[in-house]
Amino acid sequence: MKEPFDVATIINKLSIEDMESLIDTFSDRIFITRRTGANESTMDELDKDVPCCINGTFLQINASGMFDKSTEPESEGKDDDRNKI
């Protein structure tokens, strides 16, 4: 029988570079769920080329479908002056 281990202890020992490498290694098994409506959500895969990258002292997670207009929530960007040319 496997001995239990404390995930928090392992995570606290990892550097930001180690975490980036870990996410890169398992990126094909990680999905991001995001809300697309009141009772709807969609799942995105991590980006195939750059699933994550170091951004300052944080890890930036890059999903493949985040800016796909076909899955954008209806309420977002409709009357937003920033989107008008």
Secondary structure, 3 states (H helix, E strand, C coil): CCCCCCHHHHHHHCCHHHHHHHHHHHHHHCEEEEECCCCCEEEEEECCCCCEEEECCEEEECECCCCCHHHCCCCCCCCCHHHCC
